[in-house]
Each structure stands twice: as C-alpha cells, then as structure tokens.
Amino acid sequence: MQFYDFLPAPNPLIQATDPEMNTKITQIKKRDEYNERDSSKNLWDYFTDNKQNLVYQRYDNYPWSMIPLNNHRFTASCFFDCRKLISLNREIKLTEFQSVLYKNLFPSTMKQKEFKPLQLEQENKNYSGLKFDSHYESSNLFASFRIGHNEYDLIMQNDTNSKGHTQWFYFSVENTQKNALVTFNIINFIKNESLFNLGQRPVIYSIKSNKTRGIGWIKAGTNVVYFKNKYKRENSTIKTYYTLSFSYKFEYSNDKVYFAQCYPYTYSQLNSFIDRVIKTNQFSTVKDLCKTITKSQCPLITIGKGKKAILLMARQHPGETPSSYAIEGAMEFLIRNCIEAEMLRNHFTFYIIPMINPDGVIFGNYRCNLSGTDLNRIWVNPHKEIHDSVWYIRDLIKQINQSTELSMIIDFHGHSKKFNSFFYANNGADQLKLFPLICSKISKMVNLKDCSFSIHESKKKTARAALQEEVKSGYIYTLESSFHAYKRQFSQDFNDIHYKELGVDIILSIFKLFQQEMFQSTFEQNINFKLPNTINSQQNNDLDIFIKNYDLSQLQLNQDDSGSDSNPEEDVLQDQEQLSIIESRKQSKAQLITKKKIIKIDKSTQTDISHYQNLMLDEKVLSKIEEQVKALRKNNNLETIGILGNDVEFQEGQKCEFQQTDISLQQILGKMQVFHVRVSNKNSMFQHQFTTQSSKPVVIVLKNPYSKQQLQQNQLTTLQQEQLSIKNRRRVASINGRASIESKRLANERKYSIQHYQQEKYHGQSYQYNTPMNFMSQDTTFDKIANISKIRFNEKQVVKNQF
C-alpha cells in the first residue's frame, strides 16, 4: 500500500480546446447564450415556439405543473399530495409511475385530467431520428426536441414537488446510426458552476459495445461546454437556466445507448448487492429501517458485534451516486477476512444505511425525496411520515446511545463543483483534524486542503450539525467526492472502482484512528492474528511516526463551507407552499361549504338561462298556468307554448312533451313572479313534467301581467299567507346559483321529491321555515327583492375569487 503526501488546493483550470472545437462551441452558444437584450423568454415560451419539434415527452404534467398556493406554473414539475400516496398503503412499482400519478397524486386544488397516452413524434413510422426513453429507474428526461438533423434540445424533469433541482441527467436513445455525430443540449440546469467546464464528460453505456467487447460505463463525448442561457427560471425574474452541451459519435447502428451525469447506482442495484453479498455473509445482517412514502424498504445493514457503534450513511441526495459506490466499497471491506476488518468487527458494531432516500433514487430526483424536501436540511425536527428515513435514523441513534456509545458518524455525499474527495466537520478542533489527516495519507483521492471545519448558517439543520451532540467524541463528518476527478501530479478521472477504493480507504482510516484503543482490548477477545494484513508493518510504522510528529495545531484548514454543493437553493417549496399541497391549511367551515357550492354550480352551468328571481306570483296567475298545462298535455307536438298571451318559441327542431302527473303545476311552482326553466332530459328537477326529444336546453318564461300595486292590494292576512305558503310554496333551486343552494341541500337530505310530495306534505311547514323566502316579509317590494338578489350575487363572486 502506498501513502501520499499533502496536495495543494486545486487552482481553477481552463479547458484546453483546439480551434475546431472552439468554433463548434461558439456556434452552439450563439443560439441560446444569455443576452441582456433578449432574456425575457422562459421554458413555456420554448415549448410554444418548438411544438412542432417535440419528439418525446415523459408524461403530460400539465395538471400538476402549478403550485396550488400561488397559481404559479413550472414547466417540468409534478406537484402532488404525498399524504394521498401514503394512504395507498402499498408499494408503488416503477412501472406504475404514470398511472399512479394520474389517478392518485394530483393536488385536490387542481382539476384532475384523464390519463391519455401521449402521441409522440418518434413513434411515427416515417421518423428517422433518435428515439428517447426515460421510463426506467433513476431516469429523468422530461422532453426532447429535434432542432436539427443531428441536434436535440433536452429538458430534465424537476425533482417531484419542487421548483427545480435539475442537475442530474439520465436517459437513453435508440435508432442510432453508425458514425453519426449527435449534439445534445440540456437547457434547464440550475447551477452557475460546473465541472463540465473543467474537463468532466458524461458517462455513457452502449448495449452493443458491452456485448461485443465487454465495455461498461465509460466517460466519453466531445465539445463539452456549460454556459448561461437566455431562458428565465419560472420562480425568478432575474436568474436564468444553464445549458450543458455535448456531442457523441455512435459506434454502432441500431444500438441502445445510455447517457448520465455520473455512474448510475439504482435502488435495484443496491438490492442486488445486498442479496448477493451481504445476506450471504456471516458477519452481517439486514433488516428494514422503515418504509418510505412509496412503501419501499429502506435497508439497515449491521456488521460486527462490538460494544461501541459507528454509523455510516449515504444517498440523502439521490443524484450523488459516488456516495453509493464508496459506501459499497466500505461494506465489502468490513466483511473481508483480514486482520483490520476482524478487529473492527470485534470492537465496533457498524450500522450502515446505504440509501436514505430510495424514493428519490427510483424516480430520478437529484436532491429531494418525493415530498420535495432536501433531507439534509430537516435533521433538527423531521416529520415521521414525510421525512420517514431521517426520523427513524434519529430514533435508531437514540436507541444506540441508550445501550452503548456512538463513536463516529460519516455521511457520504457527491460534489459537482470541486475536484478530489474531502471532509466537512463542525469545528476546527485538533482532535477532529486527525481523521482527515490519516485519510489524506492513506488515500490518493482525499485532499486535506479542500477540507472545511466550520458550520455555515445554512447548514444548521444538516445531519453533521444536528447530530453533533449525539457523538461524544465529536467524530462526525460529511465526506464529499467529486463527480469528475482527483488530482495528484495530473488530473485522474474517477470511475466506479475508484469510488469503491475510497470506501476501503475510509475504513482503513477508521482502523488507524482507533488502533491503540482496539489493541488494548484485543487480549479480552478472540482475534485471529494469522489473518492477512491490508497495511503491512512498515507502512503502519511510517504512518505512526508521521502522526506522532505532526503538529495538528499548525494545520490551517478552510473555515468556510459555504461553497458546499449543498447550498440552500430557491427550488425547495416554502412552508406555505408545502402546506397548500398536503392540504394542511386550516380553512373556515363557511369557506369550505361555499367552495363546494361553487363547484356544484360550475358543473350545472351548461345552459342558456341568464336570469332568475325568486319572487311572488298571484294565485290567479297560477290557476291560468294550470289550465294551459292541461291543454298542452292533450297535444304533444306543439311548437310554441303560449303563456299569458306571451308566446315563447322553441329552438329550431325542438318539440315539447308533457308527461302525466298527479302534481299540479301550482304545487310545483309555488308563488313565483318570474321563472326560467332549463328543460332537458337529464339533471333537471322538472324532467318528470317537461321533456324534449333533444338534450339541448329550452327556456320557458312565465311573465306576471299584474303590476306591483295590484299585488300589494291583494295581499292576504298573515294566517292566510301561512296556509298558502304551506300548501303552494316550494323552493326551486337556482340553476345559476343566485338562489340559495342550502335549501336544495336540505331538500335532498329529506329526500324531498315531486313524487313524494303528498306523503311529505305534513313536513312542509318545517321545510318552508328553512327557505330564504321566510327571511323576507310578505310586504317586501320587488325593488327590495332585486337588491337582495344583487347583494347575494356579489357576495358569491367575492368568495369565489378567494379560490
């Protein structure tokens, strides 16, 4: 094993480009690069301008692309109520992703849109371009546009229930042509800096290359550039998106090729490793820490039977795949048959959570879980249902500290802006510097000068800050690993094997940190010292001498971690926005009732009725109407209905048909001055009296020939009015909602209907006391009634505007 000297902090590099590549990059930038004179467009404008170029879309997110609280729409976002998903009480499979979203996950404040398969351009027989796909685990391509013969613009899907967090990408293409050089432009990235401008390239996997030559994931691509584009972000009037552009030359025709930001590590890959390696090993056990929002299992792996405990965890952020490879390498080393692993297993119990956020990993998120929460920002007070794994880890730590001592916590992450691997710690105490110092000597990938020992204000709720008091020794770290490369004499690209080696180096560093403590207790344990050593005696002695002679107080490290890859961003939903999605806002009962009324009104507005007033109609008018109705019953083919000398013509092609009934029109209408009826074959309370041969609405207008003065002169006594009211008045629900809907609700509750009028006539008094008419005095003038109707209409409009 080789030890490494200290490395200087890396200086910013400028990607060397030859003149031809520089020309191509200039051409790519010319179309989309940010320009202050032309920076008013957003991605919705892009969709509108390029509809004809759309070849692929993951799903139609239109019903869910708006935050309910502020009615603001985001191009590639999906907002839904997580509690509905939790209530399903079953695991959501990847193949069910679309159907479950359409059926269960839309917010209740939005109108559900029926699931309809998208008609994609790439499915046409005459289509000759690349065929895209992202309907598989951890993929996140939302839409692709063909803007040239061999050039495509791509939009990545935002993290679920968030306003962005687009930095991870993973998609595949088919229908390739050999030697075709194709350019891909991802136009909705959010970070202002990227290692893609410092030499990083996408990782690529070819099915045919793997079958013929055994080649797996490789870093490839040319003309790689990352720049600020002209498309404004939906939640900002100033900030714009960034474009990642790269080209790739296909080696085979009719091949399927995958593209990703970094080496993918899926939830299925983790389960395969557990089944293949962990469950078959005698030193380890596996159980479920908890069930996630989608009822997926969050595994907890235990290795060793020591009296003290060490906690290792990874993938809080789904897009940081290097952390999974590193923690897998650490687990592989801990179950080895070597002296270091044997001593660690006997002295410590390792609790390992290799994937804290499996839901985010499955659905292709970069930073959040399904609730849109950055799990590394809620460790102070996690919610048991929404932040399930974090809550259960905190509970696990409490259980550990009740029975033993938690000696160390390491949280594995990935970094998209820096080179090397490095640590973040909470303070610059000499004791905390020792472990990174050992790591930098053992691992060629750890750079001590990149480490930071402080807590930025934005990191107060991260795991290493919130769990500080749970670790008495203070050994709690965040390990960051670059997506791109580590640097010694020259830059060396990371690959999956390097990340696993880093995990091994971390465990060896833990061994070296606690070596003296473990040797003091080996006499009480059965240690097989015949096992091979990973670190030979000479290397071990050299490292001991170096650590003993090194003055940690003179080691000056970075005291600012604000440049971390986990800076707070605008893409997380605010508390009020979260509450609006999970329906936790407390609304008054009156508002909720009014909202239901408005919804019912909207469903019944398919009519040509424009006006309705609930007024008084004289008894003589009712009797004359009744006579006309009897006459109309004898002739079902009348084209017009004459009412009080005023004929109202039917619409062309309409006919009137009256069915026999025992209920007189006088009993139905009550005392009405003006009544507009919507006549149809369905959804009409008068369908038993008036039906037509067409479903189109017909309006019948009853006009009052008596003046206001005549009506006032003919008023009856109070007793007579009550008797007439009990006998003849019946509340008729307004179709356009201007009359009281509460009366209709009360009528429905009593199952009041025309057919049962005779049986329930004795209940008429209790019913009529609840109608709005009883709140009006009998001497109310028509002007007063009209004013009351106008006020009610205005009140309804005010309440409706609140929603």
LINKA-V162459 format. One record per residue. N is the residue number from 1. NEAR is the number of other C-alpha atoms within 8 Angstrom. Layout:
n: {N:N}
near: {NEAR:NEAR}
This chain:
n: {1:2:3:4:5:6:7:8:9:10:11:12:13:14:15:16:17:18:19:20:21:22:23:24:25:26:27:28:29:30:31:32:33:34:35:36:37:38:39:40:41:42:43:44:45:46:47:48:49:50:51:52:53:54:55:56:57:58:59:60:61:62:63:64:65:66:67:68:69:70:71:72:73:74:75:76:77:78:79:80:81:82:83:84:85:86:87:88:89:90:91:92:93:94:95:96:97:98:99:100:101:102:103:104:105:106:107:108:109:110:111:112:113:114:115:116:117:118:119:120:121:122:123:124:125:126:127:128:129:130:131:132:133:134:135:136:137:138:139:140:141:142:143:144:145:146:147:148:149:150:151:152:153:154:155:156:157:158:159:160:161:162:163:164:165:166:167:168:169:170:171:172:173:174:175:176:177:178:179:180:181:182:183:184:185:186:187:188:189:190:191:192:193:194:195:196:197:198:199:200:201:202:203:204:205:206:207:208:209:210:211:212:213:214:215:216:217:218:219:220:221:222:223:224:225:226:227:228:229:230:231:232:233:234:235:236:237:238:239:240:241:242:243:244:245:246:247:248:249:250:251:252:253:254:255:256:257:258:259:260:261:262:263:264:265:266:267:268:269:270:271:272:273:274:275:276:277:278:279:280:281:282:283:284:285:286:287:288:289:290:291:292:293:294:295:296:297:298:299:300:301:302:303:304:305:306:307:308:309:310:311:312:313:314:315:316:317:318:319:320:321:322:323:324:325:326:327:328:329:330:331:332:333:334:335:336:337:338:339:340:341:342:343:344:345:346:347:348:349:350:351:352:353:354:355:356:357:358:359:360:361:362:363:364:365:366:367:368:369:370:371:372:373:374:375:376:377:378:379:380:381:382:383:384:385:386:387:388:389:390:391:392:393:394:395:396:397:398:399:400:401:402:403:404:405:406:407:408:409:410:411:412:413:414:415:416:417:418:419:420:421:422:423:424:425:426:427:428:429:430:431:432:433:434:435:436:437:438:439:440:441:442:443:444:445:446:447:448:449:450:451:452:453:454:455:456:457:458:459:460:461:462:463:464:465:466:467:468:469:470:471:472:473:474:475:476:477:478:479:480:481:482:483:484:485:486:487:488:489:490:491:492:493:494:495:496:497:498:499:500:501:502:503:504:505:506:507:508:509:510:511:512:513:514:515:516:517:518:519:520:521:522:523:524:525:526:527:528:529:530:531:532:533:534:535:536:537:538:539:540:541:542:543:544:545:546:547:548:549:550:551:552:553:554:555:556:557:558:559:560:561:562:563:564:565:566:567:568:569:570:571:572:573:574:575:576:577:578:579:580:581:582:583:584:585:586:587:588:589:590:591:592:593:594:595:596:597:598:599:600:601:602:603:604:605:606:607:608:609:610:611:612:613:614:615:616:617:618:619:620:621:622:623:624:625:626:627:628:629:630:631:632:633:634:635:636:637:638:639:640:641:642:643:644:645:646:647:648:649:650:651:652:653:654:655:656:657:658:659:660:661:662:663:664:665:666:667:668:669:670:671:672:673:674:675:676:677:678:679:680:681:682:683:684:685:686:687:688:689:690:691:692:693:694:695:696:697:698:699:700:701:702:703:704:705:706:707:708:709:710:711:712:713:714:715:716:717:718:719:720:721:722:723:724:725:726:727:728:729:730:731:732:733:734:735:736:737:738:739:740:741:742:743:744:745:746:747:748:749:750:751:752:753:754:755:756:757:758:759:760:761:762:763:764:765:766:767:768:769:770:771:772:773:774:775:776:777:778:779:780:781:782:783:784:785:786:787:788:789:790:791:792:793:794:795:796:797:798:799:800:801:802:803}
near: {6:5:9:9:6:9:8:6:7:6:4:5:5:6:7:4:6:6:6:6:9:10:8:9:11:8:8:9:9:7:6:8:10:10:8:5:4:8:10:7:11:11:11:8:8:9:8:7:6:9:7:4:8:13:12:14:12:10:7:7:9:6:11:13:13:13:13:12:8:6:7:7:8:9:8:11:17:13:15:11:13:12:7:9:12:11:6:6:7:6:7:10:6:9:7:8:9:8:8:10:9:12:8:8:13:14:12:7:5:9:6:7:6:5:7:4:4:7:5:10:9:11:7:7:4:4:8:5:9:9:10:11:10:12:7:7:11:12:12:14:16:14:12:14:12:12:8:6:6:10:11:13:12:13:12:14:10:13:19:13:12:16:13:10:13:13:8:10:12:14:13:11:12:11:12:14:9:9:8:9:9:10:11:11:12:12:12:10:13:11:7:6:5:10:12:11:11:10:8:9:12:11:13:12:13:13:9:9:11:11:8:6:6:7:10:8:9:8:8:9:11:8:11:13:10:11:9:11:13:15:12:15:12:10:6:8:7:6:7:12:14:14:13:13:13:12:12:10:10:11:6:10:9:8:11:12:11:11:12:13:10:9:11:7:9:10:11:6:8:9:8:8:9:9:9:8:8:11:11:7:8:6:7:12:10:10:7:9:11:10:12:12:13:11:11:11:10:15:12:12:13:11:13:13:9:11:9:11:15:12:11:14:13:14:16:12:14:15:11:12:14:15:15:14:14:15:15:11:14:14:8:9:10:12:11:8:8:10:13:10:12:13:11:13:14:11:13:13:15:13:12:10:12:14:13:12:13:13:12:15:15:12:11:14:18:15:12:16:14:12:9:12:12:12:12:10:11:10:14:7:5:11:8:8:7:9:11:14:13:11:12:11:9:8:8:8:10:8:8:11:10:6:6:9:11:15:11:12:13:11:12:15:16:13:12:10:9:7:12:12:13:13:13:13:14:12:8:11:6:8:5:12:10:10:10:12:9:12:12:15:12:12:11:10:10:11:15:13:10:11:12:12:14:12:12:9:5:8:10:10:12:12:10:13:11:11:10:11:7:8:14:10:6:9:10:13:12:12:13:13:13:16:12:12:12:14:11:8:4:5:8:8:7:11:7:9:7:8:14:14:10:12:14:13:12:10:11:10:12:9:10:8:10:8:8:7:7:11:8:7:9:10:7:5:7:6:7:7:6:5:8:8:8:8:7:8:6:6:11:9:8:8:9:8:8:8:8:6:6:6:6:8:6:5:6:5:11:10:8:10:12:7:6:7:7:4:9:5:5:7:8:11:12:6:6:7:12:9:10:12:14:11:8:7:6:4:6:6:6:6:9:9:8:10:10:8:9:9:8:8:11:7:7:9:8:5:7:8:11:5:5:10:10:9:10:7:12:10:7:6:9:12:9:9:12:11:8:9:9:8:8:10:11:6:7:10:7:9:9:8:8:8:12:9:5:7:8:10:7:11:6:4:5:10:11:12:10:10:9:6:7:4:7:8:10:11:11:11:11:12:12:11:13:13:12:11:9:13:14:15:11:6:6:9:5:7:12:8:9:12:13:12:8:7:8:6:9:11:11:9:10:10:10:9:5:6:7:8:6:8:10:8:6:6:7:6:6:6:6:8:9:8:8:9:10:10:9:12:13:9:9:6:10:10:10:9:9:10:9:10:10:6:12:11:8:8:11:8:7:6:6:10:7:7:5:8:9:6:6:9:8:6:7:10:8:7:9:13:7:8:10:8:5:9:6:7:6:4:6:8:7:8:6:8:10:9:8:8:11:8:8:9:9:8:8:8:8:8:10:10:6:5:5}
